[in-house]
């Protein structure tokens, strides 16, 4: 990489290194999960974005229920009827609704769209394909209950970061008519492998996520790299009809597979906005409170998907003047 690491993130990395914590690639899973939970010293909720309200939801999935949370944007700048299903990251192993609360608030506030943030079963207790089965059930629930919550079924989008980006990409490929309105993939995991791209070599020891740690997450999740439900890069063309926003970080082993995914969507005729943030690291959304560059990138990506959905909403709206002039002869 020719770009330098963002100085604010570099300072944070130095602080973490000084604590002498074990690597993610060797840290016990319970410690890994506990460290991924909010600590109480993050930015306050309003810093992430001012929104109208939140509401706890319970989504039925395969005889059990999934925890979910609805975030409604302020009415003044809302994209009427639009809703984004957000899927948190965490290597398919960690993460929950509370840990994703800031990102979901920012997404709702900056996009002007309602956001339904959903949890899903985690590996290794529930390996592949449990997570994709759960988020697919969440999408079906959202579509079936859209009108009851004031959403337009034609304006449903999916979004996720890291492993959540993987799950969102799979949904965009598998979803049946009516097709999704948009997809936002934030440093997504799409190849199902921990090798095969230059960025895995360049960023083998990258801060926040290195190549050995990512390989460990893949092994815990346990998918088959030949299966597009695990490796959506294998069938990217299937999602070419769903407009996409993809954000990648320079200091990230997953950088190049995200770029490759964007290029394949474009070759299949898809509309794609690719944002490269060469000074940032994997997981930069979480570092928005301590890095101006990470904050700017995060808010930009949220506004991008909001713009896509706003344009589609405007195309769906009836003309301002629907009067019919009848000419009598």
C-alpha positions as CSV (number, residue, x, y, z in Angstrom):
1,X,0.0,0.0,0.0
2,X,1.3,3.4,-0.9
3,X,-1.1,5.3,1.4
4,X,-0.2,5.8,5.1
5,X,-2.4,4.4,7.9
6,X,-4.8,7.1,9.2
7,X,-2.9,8.7,12.2
8,X,-5.9,8.5,14.6
9,X,-6.3,4.7,13.9
10,X,-2.5,4.3,14.2
11,X,-2.6,5.9,17.6
12,X,-5.4,3.5,18.6
13,X,-3.5,0.5,17.3
14,X,-0.5,1.6,19.4
15,X,-2.7,1.8,22.5
16,X,-4.1,-1.6,21.9
17,X,-0.6,-3.1,21.4
18,X,0.6,-1.6,24.6
19,X,-2.2,-3.5,26.5
20,X,-0.5,-6.8,25.4
21,X,-3.8,-8.4,24.3
22,X,-3.5,-11.8,22.6
23,X,-4.1,-11.9,18.8
24,X,-7.6,-12.5,17.5
25,X,-6.1,-15.6,15.9
26,X,-5.4,-17.1,19.3
27,X,-7.8,-15.4,21.7
28,X,-10.3,-17.7,23.4
29,X,-13.7,-17.3,21.8
30,X,-15.5,-16.1,25.0
31,X,-12.9,-13.4,25.5
32,X,-13.2,-12.5,21.8
33,X,-17.0,-12.2,22.2
34,X,-16.8,-10.2,25.4
35,X,-14.4,-7.7,23.9
36,X,-16.7,-7.2,21.0
37,X,-19.5,-6.0,23.3
38,X,-20.0,-2.3,24.0
39,X,-17.9,-1.1,26.9
40,X,-19.9,2.0,27.8
41,X,-17.1,4.5,26.8
42,X,-18.1,4.7,23.1
43,X,-19.7,7.8,21.6
44,X,-23.2,8.6,22.8
45,X,-26.2,7.5,20.7
46,X,-26.9,10.9,19.3
47,X,-23.3,11.3,18.1
48,X,-24.0,8.5,15.6
49,X,-27.1,10.2,14.3
50,X,-30.3,11.8,15.4
51,X,-33.3,9.5,14.7
52,X,-37.0,9.5,15.4
53,X,-37.3,6.3,17.4
54,X,-36.2,2.7,18.0
55,X,-38.4,-0.3,18.5
56,X,-37.6,-3.9,19.6
57,X,-38.8,-6.6,17.2
58,X,-39.0,-10.4,17.3
59,X,-38.8,-12.2,14.0
60,X,-40.0,-15.7,13.6
61,X,-37.4,-18.0,11.9
62,X,-37.6,-21.7,11.6
63,X,-39.7,-22.2,14.8
64,X,-37.6,-19.8,16.9
65,X,-37.3,-16.1,17.1
66,X,-34.6,-13.6,16.1
67,X,-34.0,-10.4,18.0
68,X,-34.2,-7.3,15.8
69,X,-34.4,-3.6,16.2
70,X,-36.2,-1.0,14.1
71,X,-34.7,2.5,13.7
72,X,-36.9,5.2,12.1
73,X,-35.2,8.3,10.7
74,X,-36.4,11.9,11.4
75,X,-39.5,12.5,9.3
76,X,-38.2,15.8,7.8
77,X,-35.6,14.0,5.6
78,X,-37.0,10.5,5.4
79,X,-37.2,8.5,2.2
80,X,-40.8,7.5,2.3
81,X,-41.4,3.8,2.4
82,X,-37.7,2.8,2.2
83,X,-36.2,0.3,4.7
84,X,-32.8,-1.3,5.0
85,X,-32.2,-4.7,6.5
86,X,-28.9,-4.4,8.3
87,X,-26.8,-7.4,9.2
88,X,-24.0,-7.0,11.7
89,X,-20.5,-8.3,11.3
90,X,-18.2,-10.2,13.6
91,X,-16.8,-13.1,11.6
92,X,-20.1,-15.0,11.9
93,X,-18.9,-15.7,15.4
94,X,-19.3,-12.4,17.4
95,X,-21.6,-9.4,17.4
96,X,-25.2,-8.5,18.5
97,X,-27.7,-5.8,18.2
98,X,-26.2,-3.6,20.9
99,X,-22.7,-3.8,19.3
100,X,-24.3,-2.7,16.0
101,X,-26.4,0.0,17.5
102,X,-24.2,2.9,16.5
103,X,-23.8,1.8,12.9
104,X,-27.6,1.2,12.6
105,X,-28.3,4.7,14.0
106,X,-25.9,6.3,11.6
107,X,-27.3,4.3,8.7
108,X,-30.9,5.5,9.5
109,X,-29.8,9.1,10.1
110,X,-27.6,9.6,7.1
111,X,-29.6,7.5,4.6
112,X,-33.0,8.9,5.6
113,X,-34.3,5.3,5.5
114,X,-35.8,3.1,8.2
115,X,-33.4,0.4,9.3
116,X,-34.2,-3.1,10.7
117,X,-31.1,-4.5,12.4
118,X,-31.2,-8.2,12.8
119,X,-29.3,-10.8,14.8
120,X,-28.6,-14.3,13.7
121,X,-27.3,-17.6,15.1
122,X,-23.5,-17.5,15.5
123,X,-20.8,-20.1,14.8
124,X,-19.2,-22.4,15.8
125,X,-22.2,-23.4,17.9
126,X,-24.4,-22.9,14.8
127,X,-22.2,-23.1,11.7
128,X,-23.0,-22.4,8.1
129,X,-25.7,-22.2,6.8
130,X,-27.5,-21.2,10.0
131,X,-26.6,-17.5,9.6
132,X,-27.8,-17.2,6.0
133,X,-31.0,-19.2,6.9
134,X,-31.8,-16.7,9.7
135,X,-31.2,-13.5,7.7
136,X,-33.2,-14.9,4.8
137,X,-36.0,-15.5,7.2
138,X,-35.6,-11.9,8.4
139,X,-35.9,-10.6,4.9
140,X,-39.0,-12.7,4.2
141,X,-40.5,-11.3,7.4
142,X,-39.7,-7.8,6.4
143,X,-41.3,-8.2,3.0
144,X,-44.4,-9.9,4.4
145,X,-44.8,-7.2,7.1
146,X,-43.7,-4.2,5.2
147,X,-47.0,-2.5,4.8
148,X,-47.9,-3.0,8.5
149,X,-44.9,-1.0,9.4
150,X,-45.3,1.7,6.7
151,X,-42.7,0.3,4.3
152,X,-43.0,-0.1,0.5
153,X,-42.1,-3.7,-0.5
154,X,-40.5,-2.2,-3.6
155,X,-38.0,-0.2,-1.5
156,X,-36.3,-2.9,0.6
157,X,-32.5,-2.9,0.6
158,X,-29.9,-5.1,2.4
159,X,-26.7,-4.0,4.1
160,X,-24.0,-5.5,6.2
161,X,-20.4,-5.0,7.3
162,X,-17.7,-7.7,7.0
163,X,-19.5,-11.1,7.7
164,X,-22.7,-9.2,7.5
165,X,-21.7,-7.9,4.1
166,X,-21.2,-11.5,3.1
167,X,-24.8,-12.4,4.2
168,X,-26.2,-9.3,2.6
169,X,-24.5,-10.2,-0.7
170,X,-25.9,-13.7,-0.6
171,X,-29.4,-12.3,0.0
172,X,-29.1,-10.0,-3.0
173,X,-28.2,-13.0,-5.1
174,X,-30.8,-15.4,-3.8
175,X,-33.8,-13.1,-3.4
176,X,-36.7,-13.7,-5.7
177,X,-39.1,-11.2,-7.3
178,X,-39.7,-8.5,-6.5
179,X,-36.0,-7.8,-6.5
180,X,-34.3,-5.8,-3.8
181,X,-33.9,-2.1,-4.4
182,X,-30.3,-1.8,-3.3
183,X,-27.4,-3.4,-1.4
184,X,-24.7,-1.7,0.8
185,X,-21.7,-4.0,1.4
186,X,-19.1,-2.6,3.8
187,X,-15.7,-4.3,3.6
188,X,-17.5,-7.5,2.7
189,X,-16.2,-11.1,2.9
190,X,-17.2,-12.6,-0.4
191,X,-14.6,-15.1,-1.5
192,X,-14.9,-17.8,1.2
193,X,-11.1,-18.0,1.3
194,X,-8.2,-16.5,3.2
195,X,-5.9,-16.4,0.2
196,X,-5.9,-15.8,-3.6
197,X,-5.8,-12.0,-3.5
198,X,-2.8,-9.6,-3.3
199,X,-4.4,-7.9,-0.3
200,X,-4.1,-11.1,1.7
201,X,-0.3,-10.9,1.2
202,X,0.0,-7.1,1.7
203,X,-2.2,-7.1,4.8
204,X,-1.3,-10.5,6.3
205,X,-0.4,-8.7,9.5
206,X,-2.8,-5.7,9.2
207,X,-4.2,-4.1,12.4
208,X,-7.7,-5.0,13.5
209,X,-8.0,-8.0,11.1
210,X,-5.0,-10.1,9.9
211,X,-4.9,-13.1,7.6
212,X,-4.6,-15.8,10.3
213,X,-7.5,-14.3,12.3
214,X,-9.7,-14.2,9.2
215,X,-8.8,-17.8,8.4
216,X,-9.9,-18.8,11.9
217,X,-13.3,-17.1,11.4
218,X,-13.8,-19.0,8.1
219,X,-13.0,-22.3,9.8
220,X,-15.4,-21.6,12.6
221,X,-18.2,-20.7,10.2
222,X,-17.4,-23.9,8.2
223,X,-18.8,-23.1,4.8
224,X,-17.7,-24.7,1.5
225,X,-15.8,-22.2,-0.7
226,X,-17.5,-23.8,-3.8
227,X,-20.9,-22.8,-2.4
228,X,-22.1,-19.3,-3.4
229,X,-24.1,-19.1,-0.2
230,X,-20.7,-19.0,1.5
231,X,-18.7,-17.4,-1.3
232,X,-21.0,-15.1,-3.2
233,X,-18.0,-14.0,-5.4
234,X,-18.5,-17.2,-7.3
235,X,-21.9,-16.0,-8.7
236,X,-21.7,-12.2,-8.4
237,X,-23.6,-11.9,-11.7
238,X,-26.7,-13.2,-10.0
239,X,-27.0,-9.9,-8.1
240,X,-26.2,-7.6,-11.1
241,X,-29.8,-6.2,-11.1
242,X,-29.5,-4.9,-7.5
243,X,-27.8,-1.5,-7.4
244,X,-24.8,-1.7,-5.1
245,X,-22.6,0.5,-2.9
246,X,-19.4,-1.2,-1.8
247,X,-16.8,0.2,0.6
248,X,-13.4,-1.2,1.1
249,X,-10.4,-0.3,3.3
250,X,-6.8,-0.2,2.2
251,X,-5.3,-1.9,5.3
252,X,-7.6,-4.9,5.0
253,X,-7.0,-8.5,3.8
254,X,-10.5,-8.4,2.3
255,X,-9.8,-5.3,0.2
256,X,-9.2,-6.9,-3.2
257,X,-12.1,-9.4,-3.1
258,X,-14.5,-6.5,-2.4
259,X,-13.1,-4.6,-5.4
260,X,-13.3,-7.8,-7.5
261,X,-16.9,-8.2,-6.5
262,X,-17.8,-4.7,-7.5
263,X,-16.1,-5.2,-10.9
264,X,-18.0,-8.4,-11.5
265,X,-21.3,-6.7,-10.7
266,X,-20.4,-4.0,-13.2
267,X,-19.6,-6.5,-15.9
268,X,-23.0,-8.0,-15.4
269,X,-24.6,-4.7,-16.1
270,X,-25.1,-3.6,-12.5
271,X,-25.0,-0.1,-11.1
272,X,-22.2,0.1,-8.6
273,X,-20.6,2.8,-6.5
274,X,-17.2,1.6,-5.2
275,X,-15.6,3.6,-2.5
276,X,-11.9,2.9,-1.6
277,X,-10.5,4.3,1.6
278,X,-6.8,3.5,1.4
279,X,-5.8,4.9,4.8
280,X,-8.4,2.9,6.8
281,X,-8.6,-0.6,8.3
282,X,-11.1,-3.4,8.4
283,X,-14.0,-2.5,10.7
284,X,-13.5,1.3,10.3
285,X,-17.2,2.0,11.0
286,X,-16.5,1.1,14.6
287,X,-13.7,3.6,14.8
288,X,-15.7,6.5,13.5
289,X,-15.8,8.1,16.9
290,X,-11.9,8.3,17.1
291,X,-11.0,8.9,13.5
292,X,-12.3,11.8,11.3
293,X,-11.4,9.8,8.2
294,X,-13.4,6.8,9.4
295,X,-16.3,8.9,10.3
296,X,-16.3,10.7,6.9
297,X,-16.1,7.3,5.1
298,X,-18.9,5.8,7.2
299,X,-21.3,8.6,6.7
300,X,-20.6,8.8,3.0
301,X,-21.5,5.1,2.5
302,X,-24.7,5.6,4.4
303,X,-25.6,8.6,2.3
304,X,-24.8,6.7,-0.9
305,X,-27.4,4.0,-0.3
306,X,-29.9,6.6,0.8
307,X,-29.4,8.4,-2.5
308,X,-30.0,5.2,-4.4
309,X,-33.2,4.5,-2.5
310,X,-34.4,8.2,-2.8
311,X,-34.0,8.1,-6.6
312,X,-36.0,4.9,-6.8
313,X,-38.7,6.3,-4.5
314,X,-39.0,9.3,-6.7
315,X,-39.5,7.1,-9.7
316,X,-42.2,5.2,-8.0
317,X,-44.1,8.2,-6.8
318,X,-47.1,9.3,-8.8
319,X,-46.8,12.6,-10.8
320,X,-47.5,15.7,-8.8
321,X,-50.3,16.6,-11.1
322,X,-52.6,13.7,-11.9
323,X,-55.5,15.6,-13.3
324,X,-56.8,14.3,-16.6
325,X,-57.8,16.8,-19.2
326,X,-60.6,15.5,-21.3
327,X,-61.0,17.0,-24.8
328,X,-64.6,16.8,-26.1
329,X,-65.1,16.8,-29.8
